[in-house]
Amino acid sequence: MRAFRVAYDGRPYYGFQRQPDVPTVEGALFDALAKLGVYDETRHRPSGYAAAGRTDAGVSAVAQTVAFDCPDWCTPRAVNSELPGTVRAWAAADVSDGFHATHDADRREYTYHLYAPKSDGDGYRTPEPYAAVDDARARAALDALCGDHDFRNLTPDDRNTVRELSGSLRRDGEFLVFTISAPGFARELVRRVVSLVRIVGSGAPMARIDRAFAADSLEGREGVPPAPAAGLVLTGVDYPGVAFERDEAAIETVHEVFGASRVAGAVRARVCETVLDGTGA
């Protein structure tokens, strides 16, 4: 059995988990493995298959991990030969037959990039969802959310909502970069934690944190919506005793694909700045 690290741009996909009639990361992966003959047609998945987790629609990853039975020739570059450019395997490790990519992970890490300018002093009118954030208040809010808590009001899940979170926050220009880790995550938990930190960092009272931990449900205006999916990246999944070997040829294709996407994003940002300048925004 072999485990693979997989990176992907989540924007074109309706999440990781395979679904009928819509593109998903797992669906693209299964299609590729079927073309390579590494697929159990009766089970509609590779033999022994499991994944580290299920990211939501629009969420990206650098460390998603999948494991399945495969021959020695099935390397990251071999898998990439049948994958779309937005999904790239880039490292692999031989693991025991009893390895399970979901259950054997002892910690997962997400990084969220929140556009949160310190002030509106750049001359542009900052869109309402991206109001200026006070860094000290944001850090205090995140600190209050970390630890062992019942996050029932910050997830749509109705069970297994007690989690032990660790987190840090740093400023990078106009962005606040969150790093949040836990043994496992309830659905939308990271995005709702980020959203609540932004709410408090933008001026809401710290009591909003206490209210989120209250036994009764949050409804209406008291509810905490998830932050946009596009800012979230699965950046780490830890497996004790498993050492992944980088496939340099596969990593080169990661750099080509995501490098091109980075340039396209930078060009689009400059175009938007030109329009804003030209209209006196």
JOBEL-V492592 format. One line per field, one symbol per residue. phi: phi as a letter, one per 30 degrees, with the letter a starting at -180 (. if undefined). Layout:
phi: ???
This chain:
phi: .bcbdbcacdddccjddebdibdbddddddddddddicacddchaddidabdacddeidcacbebbbadaddddcedddddccdddbbdbaabdbddddbdddddcabbbcbccdaddacddjcddeedcdebdddddddddedddjcbccedbaddcahcdbccbabbbcbidccccbbbadabddidddddedddddddckdddeddeddcdddddbhdddcdddedddcbdcabcbeiccdcdcddddddeddddddddddddddddddddddddcid
